[in-house]
Structure formats: structure tokens, C-alpha cells
Amino acid sequence: MTMKDVAKKAGVSLSTVSYVVNGNRPISEDKKHRVRQAMDELNYRPHAIARSLASKHTRILALLFPPVERGMGASEFSLITSAAQKATARGYHLVFWSLKTKTVAELQELLAQELVDGVILMEVHANDFRIPVLRKASIPFVLVGRDESVGDVTYVDTDFDRTILDALSYLICKGHFYIGFINQSREVYEEGYGPVVRAQEAFVRFGATLRFEGHSAFCQPSPQAGYDLAVKDLAEHPQCTAYIVMNDRTLGGLIKGIESTGRTIPDDCSLVSVVSSAGAASLYLPRLSTFELQGEQQMEMAISKLICLLENTYCTVKDSLVPCHLVERESSGSAP
């Protein structure tokens, strides 16, 4: 089946079918409808490579997501799945790029192949080396995260200030006045990884303004590290009655470590996971109260913003910061 067959079936010229398929000329809605109806009836599917050669656009977007210390978990996979679904709904395809090394040359080589029209940049760090490379390549891109050192760049991000404030307020309202915050590792904090830095700064800042005492700790992303930290931390801070955790990989060990000290969750110690997901919460007993990452909403916004850049259209998406939403389960309760 060819475009000529579609043109004959729809009663239009071959060029009209080409314009509808490639989207590079304005066509009346009546002709668009006739062409698309003919394509459906003939089960015609345009050849992606031929389309890209004709239009100079691949209609492929890249999700640039480097390997991370903590590994790929439920929250990360939900972001990738959401991005793919949103791109498909807008008539684009999504490919997954994972750079194993932090080198400019590797990214430049990928971009030089001209395989994609635009890029969504994940796991953004301060002074992120990838942003100047993308700018020099003149390829449209959107950040899921922020790098405040680069000025005017289109981004979507979790509102970490609001999320940490909401988590603290939730626990304070339940009578907790000594609260611990367990962050990701010190290494990723010192590397300038945005979520870790913003959450840490928010906890410290709100600790100075809200009526509670507390402390923060960095932890490697493993159950054993979580167990060791819980035992050590509760020995040093026995007055701690609640933890806010932004480190999903530690949760199984944290729960076991808290219980090994003779405490029960939530009667003696409450546990709240932030920037997490329902999938992560369901892995543990008791089921975790979470401030859940709004990955689907963020990816819809990011895809919409990127396509607006590609198609040079006005973007109706205004809000760029998305707070996490509380889902209360069994791991949090009133202070003892």
C-alpha cells in the first residue's frame, strides 16, 4: 500500500497526502479528514525514515536519563512510561538515551547523528555540562529539574520547598516536635544533584522558622545502609519520633532498623516518604505514607513545552513547579 493508493481513495492529489502525513503545509480540515479516513481504511502507515527525509524532522524525542547511583526504581520507571505515553499521544516517538560517562564528546556524537528533534533532560545538576552542549547544537530541549546557573531555560520540576514544608506541617500537626530527615548520599549532594540539594536546603530553612527540632542525615541507597543508619541515629537522637525520607532504596532497612530498637511504626516512630510513588509504598509493611511524585503531570508539561518549542507555537503551560501530593497510609500517626 502506497501514498498513491491513499490519494486515489481520498480523491486528492499525491502532494496533499504528503502534506497531511508530514504536517509541513496547511491543509483544510475536510481534506485532512478524507486522507486520514483513507489511511485507516487501507491500513496505511507512513514510513518513519521516509517521512523524516521529506520533512527534515524525525518526530522523535529523546529522554536523556543518565545512570544514577540509586538505580532505576518504581518512581523512575513511572516517569519514563509517562513521557512515552504523552509523546505518543501528540504524534511523536520517544527514545531513551543513557550516557554512561560524563563526557561532552559522547553527547556531541549522539546529537551529530540528527536522530531526534528535541531532548528532555533528566537528573539535572548544578552547572550541568549537558546544557551548553545542547545549546551549541541548536536542538530544542526542556529540563525536568533545574540548573539555576544557566539563566533562561525551559523547565518543569518538583516543588521541593512546598513538598518538604507540607511533610513537616503534616507531622507537626500530629504532635511530632523532633523530626529527622534522611536524604540521599552525601556524594550526590556534593555533586550538586538538584533534588538532593533543594530538599536539604528546604529542611534546614524551615527548621529555623517552624516550631520543631530535628536533624538531617545522608544515606547510601541500600537497605543495609538504611538499617545501619536507623540503629545509629536513634541511639544518638532517642527523642526523634518521626522521619521524612527521600531515599526509597533505604526504606526496607530503615523499617527493620527502627523496629530492632524496640520501637513500633507508627506508634513510637512515624515514617513518611517524599518524592516517592504508590508502587514504592506498596512494597513495605506497614504501607508507607507518601508525598507522591506527580510524574505523569510533570511529563505531560515537559512534552507539551518541548513540542511548543519544536512547532514554534504558544505554550499554554504556565506552572513549572509541581508539589508532591500526600497519600496517608499506615506508617504515620500521632506522636507518642
N, C-alpha and C positions, 0 to 999 in steps of 0.2 A: 504494500500500500504506500502511495507517494502523495506529495502535496498536490500533484496534478489531479489525482483522484478526488481529493478533498475539494479542490476548486470546482471541479465539474459537478460534484454532488451539491455544493452550496450555491452554484450559479454565480460565481465571482471569478475574478482574474487570479492567476497564479501569484502575482505580486501582492494582492490583497491578503491571501492566505499567509504569505511570508511576513507581511506586516503584522498580522494578528499574532502569529507564532512568536516573532521576535520582539514585538512591542516597541518598534522604533519609529512608527508613524501613527498619527491619529486616525482611527477608523470609526465609522458610525456604529452605534450600538446594535442596529439591525444587522449589519454585515458581520460584526463580531459574533452575534448570536448564531447566525447561519453557519459560519465557519466552525464554531465550536460544536454545534449540533452535528454537523457533518463529520467532524473528527471523532465524536463519540460513537456515532452510528457505524463508522468504518473502523473503529478501534485503532485510529491513527495516533501514534505517539512520536513527537518530533525527536530527532536525533540530537542529543545534547551537544556533541562536539561540532556538528554541522551548524547548529544554532549559534554557538559561541564564535565560530569563524565568520558567520554572516553579520552578527550584531556587534562584535568586538566585546561582548560580555558573556561570561560563563554562567551567570546566575547561581554561582556557588559562593558561599560564605565560609570562612574558616574560623573555628573556635580554637584560639591559641591558648592552650592549657598545659603549662609545663608540669613535669613530675614534681610531686610535693612530698615533704618529709613524712607527713602523716598518712600518706597513701590515699587511695580513692575509696570513699565510703558512700553511704546512702545519700548524704547531702550533696556530694559532688556529682554522683550519677543522676540525681534528680535535676540538677542544673543543665547537664548535657542533654538529657532527654527532653526537657522543656524547650531548650534552644532549637533542637532539631524539629520538634513539632511546630513551633512558631514560624520557623523558616519555611517549612513545607507549606503551611497554611497561606503564606504570602507568595508562593510560587518560586521559592529558592531552595537550593540544597545546602546541607551543612556538612563540612568535613572537619575532622578532629586532628589538630596539629599539636604534637607534644615534643618540644625541644628538650633533648636530654642534657645539653650543655648550655651555659650562659654565654654564648658567643654571638657576636654580631654577624659573623660570616655565615653561620648556619641559617639564621633568619633571612639574611640577604639572598642566599641561594634559593630558599623557598619562594620568596617574593619574585625573584627574577624569572621564575617559570610561568608567571602570569596565569596561575591556575584558578585564582579566586578574584572576585570583585571587591570584597571587603573583609575586614577582620574584626572579631570580638576578642578583646584581650582580657584574659583571666589572671588571677593571682598577682595582682599589681603591687609592686614595691615602690618605696620612695626612690626617686632618681632611676626609674625603671629604664634599662638600656634599650628596651624594645621600642619605646615610643619615638625617639629620634629616628630609628631605622624605618619605621612605618611612615613617618612624616617625609623623610627623604625619598621614599619610594612613591610618594603621592598616592597612596592607597587609602581609601576611607576606612576609618576604624572607630570603634566605640569601646570604652573601658567598662568592665564590670569590676568596680573598685575605683580607687582614686590615687593620683600622684600629684600632690599639690605643688610640686616643684616645677611643673611644666606649663602652668597657665591654662589657657582656654582649650580644654579638651572635653569632648562629649563623653559623659559617663553616667552609669547607674550604679548605686552602691547601697549596701545595708546601712541603715542609720544606727551606727553603733552607740552614739551618745544616748539616743532615745531608748534603745534596747537595754543598755546597762542601767539607765535610770529607772525604766519600768520594772526590771528584775529586782533592783534594790527596793523600790517602793512597795512592790508586792510582798517581799519578805519582811520589811519593816512593819507593814500593816498587819502581819501575822505575829508581831511581837519579837522578831529577831533583831537584836541590837549589837551582835557581834557576828559579822559575815565575812567569810573567806572567798576569795576569787581565784580560781585555778585556770590559768591561761595556757596557751601552747608553750613550746620550748623557748628558752632564752635565746637560742641560736637564731630562730626565725624573727624574734623581736629585734635582735641586734642587726639583722639583715634589712630591717625596715619594712617587713611584711605588713601591709596596711591594716587588715582586721585585728591583728595582734597588738599593734601599736595603738590603734584608736580605742580598742576596748580597755587596754591597760590605762591609758590616759584618762578615759572617762571614769573608771573605777576610782582612781586616785583623786580626780577633781571632785566627784560627788561625795567622796569620803570626807572632804574638807567642808562641805556645805550641808549635808544631811546629818540627821541625829543618829549616827551609829558608829561603832568602832569596827575595825577589820584589818585585814592584811591580804596581800596577793602573793601568789607563788607561780613560778613557771614549772612546766612538767613535760617530759618527753611523751610522745604519743604512743603509749603502750599500756596494757592492763597492769603489768608488773610495776611500771613507774607510778601508775595511779595508786596501787596498793601501798607501795613504799611511802609515797607522799602522804597519804591519809594517816597512816600509823604515826609517822614522824610529826606531821602537822598538828594532829590532835594532842599529842604529848606536849608539844610546845604551846599550843593555844587551846587548852581544855574548855575555855569559855565559849568557843565557837559553836554555834547552834545551826548554822546554815552555810552551804557552799553554792556559789554560782560557778558553773563550769563551762568554759568554751574550749573543749578538747574532748571530742566524742570518743577517741580511742582509749582514753583513760577510765571511762565510766565503769566498766565491769570491775576493774581493780579498785577504784575508789569505793564502790559499794561494799566489796568484800573487806577492804581495809577499815572502813568506818565500823562495820559490824564486828570485826575482830577486836575492836577496843571495848566491846560490850555495849555499844550504842545500837539502837534500832532506828531505821528510817521509816517514817518521818518523826517518830515520837521524840527522839533525842536529837536528831540532826536531819535537817531538810536538805534536799538536793535539787537544784534547778539547772537544767542545761540550756545554754543560749546559743543562738545561731545554729540550731540543730534541726532535726526533722522528725516526723512521725515514725519513719522507719527506724531511726536510731532509738527513739523512745521505747518502741515495742520489743527491743532486744533484751530488756532487763526487767528484773523483778526486785522491788516494786517498779511499776511502769513510771517512767520519768515525766515530771512536769517540764515542759519545754517552752522556750520562746523560739518559735519555728521560723526558719529562713523562708522568705516568700520568693522562692526560686522561680516559680512559674511567672509571677508578676514581673520580677526583675528581667527575666529573659525576654518576655514579650516587649517590655520597654526598650531593651537593648536592640532587639531585632528591628523594632519599628524605627528607632533612631538611626540605625545603620542604613536601612532601606531609604529613609528620607534623604540621607547624605548621598546615596548612590543615584537616586532618581531626581535629586535636586527639587524636592517638594517640601512644603511646610510641615514641620513635625508638631503634632498636637500634644505629644507627651511633654508635660511640664515638670512633674515631680521627678527628681533624680535620686532622692534618698528614701529608702523603704524600710520602716521599722519591722522587727520580728513580732509575731503575734503569740500571745500566751495561750497555751493549752494546758490546763491544770489536770494533773493525774495524781497518782498515789505517793509520789516521793516527796511531796512538800506539805507541811502542816504548820500548826501554831507552835511557837517556841515552848519548850518545856518549862 
